[in-house]
């Protein structure tokens, strides 16, 4: 039995007769009052319905998305013949960020209601939801009964699937700019003929179709679409430098979300997509292939990528890929760039790889370092922090400059904009026929 604040106040009022006993013989009234309050509380508890009065079901995806808010829905149904005042609390994994999992609800007889709250996982893996706890308040508001409703179930946290579903929906509506990305079907300088259209002043003369112009008696241009069936290989560094946490997630997890989005967009555009994950050794290799099934296979592989504290062997990973795959491809390397010296192995191996493939290096900026470099210092310690941050950014720019001089495309983005930045660079490469 759990007592309410109302019960406590009423019980405390019973002390007044005892306090006034020196002025008048009213002590017996105090005993009667306290006994009445206790009897009322017990009666209120006995009149409170049991767990059979309500039906509770939890509804959520079997696979939650990493680093984003996932809705969890609790559906309630009143089986009782009277209204119910209740408080419901779910028990999601304690490592999740949770918003709104405790709610007060009033249900009329035979009424149904749903309560939605959100959880944000910060790491991939296997987790489990616990039971659901329900508290009923008695009709007098003096006592509360609490019940545990068995609802334990396992759950998996995958790379961000919600952004992919959102992108897929916006793609069907032709509104991908809302997701910060270009449209997947782009007309550019490709060689695959798409259609004819009227000439506009910005068209090149080599686009003019003279036969169609003569036939239609007005200038007509050919329109091309970007090539399909090209090769994209994602190389994912899971070594020590990717262990750094930014805003509750590691750099590796941000990179995994962006890599999955890139794989999905490339597969949707009919390109072949492959994956290689590595740290001190190559952990997994999936040769490029077409289709949504390949994107699903990549998702399953990314779900299981372990984070290690070992130094990454870039030379071994790039040599492994060169031996297993010789066709010219867009090679997208997700890693971290610190300074020219510590990144020398990355720079050297990407330079050699750029002679055969078109290479893109994706690095995640540390928002904490950027904030420190932009801050206006007020104390001596803040001056040192700002100077150190500026030095780190300067050395990072030197490493990026060395890669760009070698012909490597570099994407240096903050975590929140990483996925759109990577996809937009990929689409830009396609429209410019760089591959």
C-alpha positions in Angstrom: 0.0 0.0 0.0 1.3 3.4 -1.0 -0.2 6.5 0.7 -0.9 9.8 -1.1 -0.1 13.3 0.0 -3.8 13.8 0.8 -3.7 10.9 3.3 -0.6 12.3 5.0 -2.2 15.7 5.4 -5.4 14.3 6.8 -3.4 12.2 9.2 -1.3 15.1 10.3 -4.4 17.1 11.1 -5.1 14.5 13.7 -2.3 15.9 15.8 -4.3 19.1 16.5 -6.5 17.6 19.3 -3.4 16.3 21.1 -1.8 19.7 20.7 -4.9 21.4 22.2 -5.3 18.9 25.0 -3.8 21.3 27.5 -6.7 23.8 26.8 -9.5 21.3 26.6 -10.0 17.6 27.2 -10.3 16.7 23.5 -7.7 13.9 23.3 -10.3 11.3 22.7 -11.4 13.2 19.6 -7.9 12.9 18.2 -8.0 9.1 18.6 -11.3 8.9 16.9 -10.2 11.1 14.0 -7.0 9.2 13.4 -8.8 5.9 13.5 -11.3 7.2 11.0 -8.6 8.4 8.6 -6.8 5.0 8.9 -10.1 3.1 8.2 -10.8 5.4 5.2 -7.3 4.8 3.8 -7.7 1.0 4.2 -11.1 1.1 2.6 -9.8 3.3 -0.3 -7.0 0.8 -0.9 -9.5 -2.2 -0.9 -11.7 -0.4 -3.4 -8.8 0.3 -5.7 -9.0 -2.1 -8.8 -6.4 -4.8 -9.4 -4.2 -5.3 -12.5 -7.0 -7.1 -14.4 -8.7 -3.7 -14.7 -6.4 -2.5 -17.4 -4.8 -4.0 -20.5 -1.3 -2.6 -21.5 0.6 -3.3 -24.6 4.0 -1.9 -25.7 4.5 -1.3 -29.4 7.8 -0.4 -31.0 10.1 -1.5 -33.8 12.2 -4.7 -33.3 15.2 -2.7 -34.5 15.7 0.7 -33.0 17.9 3.4 -34.7 21.1 4.6 -33.3 21.5 8.2 -32.2 17.9 9.3 -33.0 14.6 9.5 -31.1 12.6 6.3 -31.5 8.9 6.4 -30.5 7.6 3.8 -28.0 3.9 3.5 -27.8 2.0 2.1 -24.8 -1.6 1.2 -25.6 -4.0 1.2 -22.6 -7.6 -0.2 -22.4 -9.8 0.2 -19.3 -11.6 -3.0 -18.5 -13.1 -1.6 -15.3 -16.7 -0.5 -14.9 -15.6 2.9 -13.4 -13.1 5.6 -14.5 -9.4 4.9 -13.7 -6.8 7.4 -12.6 -3.5 5.8 -13.1 0.2 6.6 -13.5 2.1 4.4 -16.0 5.9 3.9 -16.2 7.8 1.8 -18.7 11.3 0.3 -18.1 13.4 0.9 -21.2 17.2 0.0 -21.2 18.9 2.3 -18.7 21.7 3.3 -21.1 19.1 5.0 -23.4 18.2 8.7 -23.1 14.6 8.6 -22.2 11.9 11.3 -22.6 8.4 11.0 -21.1 8.3 7.4 -20.0 6.2 8.3 -16.9 2.6 9.6 -17.6 -0.6 10.2 -15.7 -3.7 9.1 -17.5 -7.5 9.1 -16.8 -9.5 6.4 -18.6 -13.2 6.3 -18.8 -15.0 2.9 -18.6 -14.1 0.8 -21.7 -11.9 3.7 -22.9 -8.7 3.2 -24.9 -5.7 5.5 -25.0 -2.1 5.4 -26.1 0.9 7.1 -24.5 4.0 7.8 -26.6 7.5 8.5 -25.3 10.9 8.5 -27.0 14.2 6.8 -26.4 17.6 7.6 -27.9 20.2 4.8 -28.0 23.8 5.8 -28.0 25.4 2.5 -28.9 24.7 -0.4 -31.1 24.0 -3.9 -29.7 21.4 -6.1 -27.9 19.3 -4.6 -25.2 16.0 -5.4 -23.4 13.0 -3.6 -22.2 11.8 -4.5 -18.7 8.2 -4.7 -17.3 5.6 -1.9 -17.2 4.6 -0.5 -13.8 1.0 0.8 -13.2 -0.2 2.7 -10.2 -3.9 3.1 -9.5 -5.2 5.8 -7.2 -8.1 4.9 -5.0 -11.6 6.6 -5.4 -10.9 8.7 -2.3 -7.4 9.6 -3.3 -5.9 8.3 -0.1 -4.1 5.1 -1.2 -2.3 3.8 -4.3 -1.8 0.3 -5.6 1.1 -0.6 -7.8 1.3 -3.5 -10.2 4.1 -4.9 -12.4 2.8 -6.0 -15.8 5.1 -8.5 -17.5 6.3 -7.0 -20.8 10.0 -7.8 -20.9 11.4 -8.2 -24.5 14.7 -8.1 -26.2 15.5 -5.3 -28.6 18.3 -4.5 -31.1 19.9 -1.2 -31.8 21.0 -0.8 -35.5 22.5 2.1 -37.4 20.1 4.9 -38.1 17.2 3.3 -40.0 14.7 6.1 -39.3 16.7 8.6 -41.5 16.7 6.0 -44.3 12.9 5.6 -44.1 12.5 9.4 -44.0 14.8 9.7 -47.1 12.8 7.0 -48.9 9.5 8.8 -48.2 10.8 12.2 -49.2 12.4 10.6 -52.3 8.9 9.3 -53.4 7.5 12.8 -52.9 10.5 14.5 -54.7 11.3 16.5 -51.5 14.8 15.2 -50.6 16.0 18.7 -50.0 14.1 18.6 -46.7 16.6 15.9 -45.6 19.5 18.1 -46.7 20.2 16.0 -49.8 19.9 16.3 -53.5 17.5 14.3 -55.6 18.7 10.8 -56.4 17.7 11.1 -60.1 20.0 13.8 -61.4 20.6 15.0 -65.0 24.2 15.8 -65.6 27.0 15.3 -68.1 26.6 11.6 -68.2 26.6 9.5 -71.3 23.3 7.7 -70.9 20.6 9.4 -73.1 17.5 10.3 -71.1 15.2 12.5 -73.3 14.9 15.5 -75.6 13.9 19.0 -74.5 13.9 22.6 -75.8 17.3 24.3 -76.0 18.1 26.8 -73.3 20.8 29.5 -73.5 23.1 27.7 -70.9 23.2 24.5 -73.0 26.5 23.5 -74.7 26.3 23.3 -78.5 27.4 19.6 -78.4 24.1 18.9 -76.6 22.1 20.1 -79.6 20.4 17.3 -81.5 20.4 18.6 -85.0 18.2 15.9 -86.5 15.5 16.6 -83.9 16.0 20.4 -84.4 15.3 20.0 -88.1 12.3 17.8 -87.5 10.8 20.1 -84.9 11.9 23.4 -86.5 13.3 24.6 -83.2 16.6 24.1 -81.3 16.4 20.8 -79.4 18.9 19.5 -76.8 19.7 16.0 -75.6 19.4 15.4 -71.9 21.6 12.8 -70.3 21.4 11.0 -67.0 24.2 9.9 -64.7 25.7 6.5 -65.4 24.5 3.5 -63.4 26.1 0.2 -62.4 29.3 2.0 -61.1 31.2 0.7 -58.2 31.3 2.2 -54.7 33.3 0.6 -51.9 33.0 1.8 -48.3 36.1 1.4 -46.1 35.3 1.8 -42.4 38.1 2.4 -39.9 37.1 0.9 -36.5 40.4 1.6 -34.8 41.5 3.7 -31.8 41.0 7.1 -33.3 37.3 6.4 -33.9 36.7 5.7 -30.1 36.4 9.5 -29.4 32.9 10.4 -28.1 31.1 13.4 -29.4 27.7 14.3 -28.0 27.1 10.8 -26.4 28.1 8.8 -29.5 31.5 7.6 -30.8 32.9 8.8 -34.1 32.6 5.2 -35.3 28.8 5.2 -34.7 28.4 8.5 -36.6 30.5 7.1 -39.4 28.4 3.9 -39.5 25.1 6.0 -39.8 26.6 7.9 -42.7 28.0 4.8 -44.4 24.6 3.1 -44.2 22.9 6.1 -45.7 25.5 6.2 -48.5 25.0 2.5 -49.2 21.3 2.9 -49.4 21.3 5.9 -51.7 23.9 4.3 -54.0 22.0 1.0 -54.1 18.8 3.0 -54.9 20.6 4.6 -57.8 21.5 1.2 -59.3 25.2 1.3 -58.4 27.1 -1.6 -57.0 28.1 -1.1 -53.3 30.7 -3.0 -51.2 32.0 -2.8 -47.7 35.3 -3.4 -45.9 35.8 -2.9 -42.2 39.2 -2.9 -40.5 41.2 -2.0 -37.5 44.5 -3.8 -36.7 43.3 -6.3 -39.4 40.6 -6.6 -42.0 37.4 -7.7 -40.1 34.9 -8.0 -43.0 34.8 -7.7 -46.8 31.7 -7.7 -48.9 32.3 -7.3 -52.7 30.3 -4.7 -54.5 26.9 -5.8 -55.7 23.5 -4.2 -56.7 20.2 -4.0 -55.1 18.4 -3.4 -51.9 19.4 -6.9 -50.7 23.0 -5.7 -50.8 22.1 -2.6 -48.7 20.4 -4.9 -46.2 23.6 -7.1 -46.1 25.7 -4.0 -45.4 23.3 -3.0 -42.6 23.7 -6.4 -41.0 27.5 -6.1 -41.3 27.6 -2.6 -39.8 25.5 -3.7 -36.9 28.2 -6.1 -35.8 31.3 -3.8 -36.3 33.2 -3.9 -33.0 35.1 -0.8 -31.7 38.7 -1.5 -30.7 41.5 0.5 -29.1 44.1 -1.0 -31.4 45.9 1.1 -34.1 44.4 0.7 -37.5 46.5 -1.0 -40.2 45.7 1.2 -43.3 48.4 -0.4 -45.5 47.1 -3.9 -44.8 43.5 -2.9 -45.4 44.2 -1.1 -48.7 46.4 -3.9 -49.9 43.7 -6.4 -49.1 41.1 -4.4 -51.1 43.5 -3.9 -54.0 44.0 -7.7 -54.2 40.3 -8.5 -53.9 38.9 -5.8 -56.2 40.7 -4.3 -59.2 37.9 -2.5 -61.0 37.9 1.3 -60.9 35.6 2.4 -58.1 34.7 5.2 -55.8 36.5 4.3 -52.5 35.0 6.1 -49.5 37.2 5.9 -46.4 35.6 6.7 -43.1 38.4 7.6 -40.7 39.8 10.4 -38.6 42.4 13.0 -39.5 44.4 14.5 -36.6 47.6 16.0 -38.1 50.0 15.3 -41.0 52.3 13.2 -38.8 49.7 10.9 -37.2 47.8 10.8 -40.5 50.8 10.0 -42.6 49.9 6.4 -43.1 46.4 7.4 -44.2 47.8 10.0 -46.6 50.5 7.7 -48.1 48.1 4.8 -48.7 45.3 7.0 -50.1 47.8 8.6 -52.5 48.7 5.2 -53.9 45.1 4.1 -54.1 44.1 7.3 -55.9 46.2 6.3 -58.9 43.6 3.5 -59.6 40.4 4.6 -57.9 38.6 7.8 -57.1 39.1 8.2 -53.4 37.0 10.1 -50.9 38.1 10.5 -47.3 35.4 11.2 -44.7 36.4 12.7 -41.4 34.2 13.9 -38.5 35.0 17.3 -36.9 35.0 17.4 -33.1 32.3 20.0 -32.2 34.0 20.5 -28.8 37.2 21.6 -30.5 35.4 23.8 -32.9 33.5 25.5 -30.0 36.7 26.1 -28.1 38.4 27.6 -31.2 35.4 30.0 -31.7 35.0 30.9 -28.0 35.9 34.3 -26.6 38.1 33.7 -23.6 37.5 35.4 -20.3 40.2 33.7 -18.2 43.8 32.6 -18.7 42.9 28.9 -18.9 40.4 29.6 -21.6 43.1 31.4 -23.6 45.2 28.2 -23.5 42.2 26.1 -24.5 41.5 28.4 -27.5 45.1 28.3 -28.6 45.3 24.5 -28.4 42.0 24.2 -30.3 43.2 26.5 -33.1 46.5 24.5 -33.3 44.6 21.2 -33.6 42.4 22.7 -36.4 45.4 24.1 -38.2 47.2 20.7 -38.2 43.9 19.0 -39.3 43.8 21.5 -42.3 47.3 20.6 -43.2 46.4 16.9 -43.3 43.3 17.7 -45.4 45.5 19.8 -47.8 47.9 17.0 -48.3 45.1 14.6 -49.3 43.5 17.1 -51.6 46.8 17.7 -53.4 47.0 14.0 -54.0 43.6 14.1 -55.7 41.6 12.7 -52.8 38.2 14.3 -52.2 37.9 15.2 -48.5 34.6 15.5 -46.6 35.2 17.2 -43.2 31.8 17.6 -41.5 30.3 17.9 -38.0 28.4 14.9 -36.7 24.9 16.4 -37.3 25.5 17.0 -41.0 27.7 14.1 -41.8 25.2 11.9 -43.7 23.9 14.6 -46.0 27.4 15.9 -46.7 28.6 12.4 -47.7 25.6 11.7 -49.9 25.8 15.1 -51.6 29.4 14.6 -52.4 28.6 11.2 -53.9 25.8 12.6 -56.1 28.0 15.5 -57.2 30.7 13.0 -58.3 28.0 11.2 -60.3 26.7 14.3 -62.1 30.2 15.5 -63.0 31.1 12.0 -64.3 34.3 11.9 -62.2 34.1 8.1 -61.8 
